[in-house]
Amino acid sequence: MRADGPETIDLDALALRSGQAEALELTLQPVPPVVGGEALELDDPRVPAQVDVSRTTSGYALRLRLSTAAHGECTSCLGPARWEIAIDAREVDQTSENDPELLSPYVSEGVLDVGSWAHDAITLALPDRLLCKPGCLGLCEECGIDLNAVDPPGSHTHERPPDPRFAKLRDLQG
């Protein structure tokens, strides 16, 4: 297998005929994802991955499998958070077809950019809200205390300021 870079695979060099397949074991160093302007870190920058390449009549069917974990800041309480990520992604690249849906953005001139594919797959596998735990209570809007640390849960309160519409009545009570 000839690779044009540390995270690419020259598909043409595999010399697969239609119906043939090859499973490749790689160690990738994907660029950590950036979510909401925050760069997350991967637990291990070196991620073992398996890429399955199957030759079809008019191109390739591709599969990427890897497992990793990312950590960063909880978007609710700002505490440390960690997310387990398991990827099983598939792509097709059918170059003889005129349908753009059948062309993979990760294949260019017979070279598969596995690093970009892994980065995008990791980013897409992250949850919509990056929380430290399901049901994270976040921070108190008034004083900023971590509501997850309050014991018993839900006991943190603040006295509500009096309703300004009743100020004249309070003056009459006097």
N, C-alpha and C positions, 0 to 999 in steps of 0.2 A: 504494500500500500504506500503510495506516495502522497504526502501531505504538503500542501502549499504553505502551510503555517501551522502553528502548534494546535490550533483548534479548527482545522479544516480537513476535509477528506476529498481527495480527487476520485470522484465516482467513476470516471472513465478508466482510471488506472486499475480499478478492481476487475475489469474485463469480464463482467457478468453478462451471460446471455439471458434472453427472455425466460423467465421462470426460475432463474437461479437467485440465491440469496446468500448473504454473508453477515455474520454477527461480529461486530467489532467492539472490543473493550478499550475504553479510553479513560484517561484522567484529564478532566477539564479544569480550567481556572476561570469560571464565568465572572463577568463583571457583576459585582453586587447590585441588587435592584435599588432603585430610588423611587420611593413612594411618598407622595405628598411633599416633595422637596427634601425628605429625609433619606440619607443614604443608609441602607441597612447593611449589616455585616453577615457574612456566612460563617457558620461555626468553624468550618474547615475550608480554606480557599481552594483546596484541591478536591474535586468532586469526582468520584468514580462514576462512569456512565457506560451504558451499552447502546450502541447504534446498530439497528438492523437495517440493512440495505437490500431491497428486493428489486430485481430488474423486471420491468413490465415490457409489453410490446413497444410502447412509445415513451418510456422514461423510467422513473423510479418510484417505488413506495418506500417511505422512510419511517422509522420508529425510533424515538429517543426515550430511554428510561434512566432515571437517576433519583437518588434520595439525598436530601441535605436538610439543613435547618438554618433559619435566618434569625437574627436577633436585632432588636432596636428598642425604640421607646413606644410605650403604650400611648395611643392617641387620646385616651380618656383620662388616665391618672398620671401619665408621664413617667411611670415606673418602668423597670426593665421588662421586656417581653420577648418571647421566643416562639417561633412557629416551625413545626415540622412540615417538610414539603416533600411529596412524592410525585414524580413526574412520569407520565406515560403519554407522550405526545406523538402524533402522527402527522406526516406531511406527504403530499404527492407532488411529483414534478413530471408532468407529461408534456415534454417539449414539442412533440409533433401536433398537439392539439392547439387550436386557436382560442380556446377558452382561458382567460386569465385566472379563473378560479382553480385551474389545474396546474398552475405554475407556482412553485414554492419561492417565497421571497428569500429563502436561505440557500438556494442553488443558483450559481451564476457560472456559465461556461463550463458546466460539468464538475464544479467544485462546491461541496456542501460546507457552509459556515456553521459548524456545530456550536461554536462559542456563542454566536448571536442567538441561535435557536435556543440554547440552554438558558441564556439570560432572559429572553422573552418568556419562555415557559415557566421559569421560576417566578418572574414578576406576575404573570397571569394566575399562578397558583396561590398567590397570597390572598388572604381574605379582604373583603371590601373595607372593613374597619380593623385596624391592627390593634387588638386588645391583648392585655396580659393574661386574661382569663375570660371565659364566657360570663357575661353578666357583670363586668367590671363596673363599679359604681362611680368611678371618676373622682373629681375634686369638687369640694364645696364651692359653689359659685360666689359665696360671700366672703369666706375666710381662706379658701384654698387648701384646707386639710384634706388628706387622702381619705375618702369615705370608706375604702376597703379596710382601713386600719381601725375604724371605730368599732368598739365593742360595747354593747351588742349592736349588730347592724341596724341601721335606721334610727339610732338614738341621737344622732347629731342634729341639733336644731339651733335656730337663732330666734330671738324675740323679734316679732314683726313690728316694724314701726307703725304708729297709729295712722289711721287713714286720714289724710289731710282734709278730706271733705267734712269731717266731723270736728274740726278745730274750733269752730264757733260754739258748738254744743259743750265742748270741754271747758271753754272760757266761761260759759254760763254756770257750769257746775262749780266752778271755782275755787 
